Structure formats: structure tokens, C-alpha cells
Amino acid sequence: QVQVEESGGGLVQAGGSLTLSCTASGSIVTPVAMGWYRQAPGKQRELVSTVNRGGGVNYADSVKGRFTITRANAMNTVYLQMNSLRPDDTAVYYCNVRTQWNEDLWGQGTQVTVSS
């Protein structure tokens, strides 16, 4: 009975920065990976970035050099620092938690809107 909660979305100007946070809580869980996905209007949900238990990270090509993912393992918390935001970053961003049982848990999403 894990609850996944995201926060930090909002409206920003192009070129600005925003930090998203996600925390898994409510029961004992051992995430093997956590990450962020996003879904823009009219588009498929896509991977943004992930970090695994050992600290390895992956980024979508579109965000490399602009976004940084970090994880606080003891707190089951992951962050996404987003810099140099562009209008095409506008999407609902979802936190994903993969448990030791290979179950994927999802947050409700947080809206990021980047104005031109």
C-alpha cells in the first residue's frame, strides 16, 4: 500500500527552471528504480529519466544536458531538476516507482507548462 506523490509542477517561462519531487510512502517498499515520464497533449507517454538502485541514470535525448535526476534512497524520494525549459517540455509529468517485486507504481501526475 504505497502512495506515490509528485509535486513541483507549475507555469514557467521558456528558459526557466523547475524542480519536481516524488516520494513513495505508506508501507515498506524497496524501489529498484524510480523515474519520470511525461505525456504531452496528443502524444504518447514517454520516458524522461530514470535512476536505479545503484545510482545509474538514463535520460531521453531531448532532455540530456538540461534535466538532472537525483534520488534520496533512504527517503524513497526522487527529484528532477529541469533547466532551460522549452515550450515542448509542456506535459503532465508522472513519477514511476518500480518495486522489488517488479511492480510499477505511479503518481497522479503534475502539470508542467512552459510559456514562450
N, C-alpha and C positions, 0 to 999 in steps of 0.2 A: 504494500500500500504506500507507494512512493508518490509524492507530489512534486511535480516539476514546475517551477515558476520562473518566468522571464521578466525582466524589467529593463528600462533604459531607452526604449524607443521614443520617437518624437519627430518633430519637424525641424529640419536644419537647412541652411543654405548650402549650395554647392561649394565644395572646398572646405567645409566644416568637418567637425569630428563628433563622434558619438560613441559611447561605451555601453554595451549590453552586458547584462549579468543573468546568470541562470543558476539556480540552486535546486538540488534534489534533496528532499527531506521527507520525514514521516515514518520511515521504517528503515531497518538495516538493509543496506544495499552496497554492493561493491562494483562501481562502474568500471568497465574495461575500456570505455571510450565515452567521450562527450563531444558534442559538436553543435554546429549551427547550420541550418538550412534556411532557404528563403523561397518565397513564392511571390512573384510579381503578377500584377493583373494580366490575365490572359495567357500566362505562361505556366510551365510545369515547375514543380518544386525542385530546387537544385541544391546541391551541397555547396556550402560556403567554406567551412573549415572544420576540421576535427583535431582532437588531441587524444592520444591513447594513454593507457595506464603508465607506460614507460616514458612518456613525455614526447613521443613522436608526433609531429603535426603535419597536416595536409591543408593546402589551400587551393581553391579554384583559381584558374589562371586569371580570371577577371578581377580578383582582389589581391593578388600577390603584390607585395610591396606597399599596400595600403592598409590592410587589416592584419591584426595580430591576435591570436588566440592564446589564452593562458588558462591554467587550471590550478585551483587550490584543492588538492586531493583530500586533505583532512576535512575540508568543509563541503566536499561534493559540489563545488562551485566552479563554473567556467565563465570566462569573460571574453568578450570580443571588442577589441579596440578598433574602431573604424575611423580612419583618417582620409583626407582628400576625397570626401564623399561626392558622388556624382548623381545626377538625376536617375540614371539607370540602376542605381543601387536601391531605389524605392521598391519596397516589398514588405511583406509580413515575414518576420524572422522568427524561426522556431528553434527552440533548444531540443536537442536529442540526447538521451542518455541510454547507453547500452549496458545492461546489467551483466553480472557474472553468469546469468542464465541465458544470455543472448536475447533477452527481451528488450525491445526498443520502447522507450517511454518518451512522450512528447509533451512539451509545454503548450500552452494555449496560443502562443504567438504574441509578438509585439510589433506594432507598426512602425516602420521607418520610412519617412517621407523626405526626400531631398528636393528642394526647390531650385530652379535655375535663376 
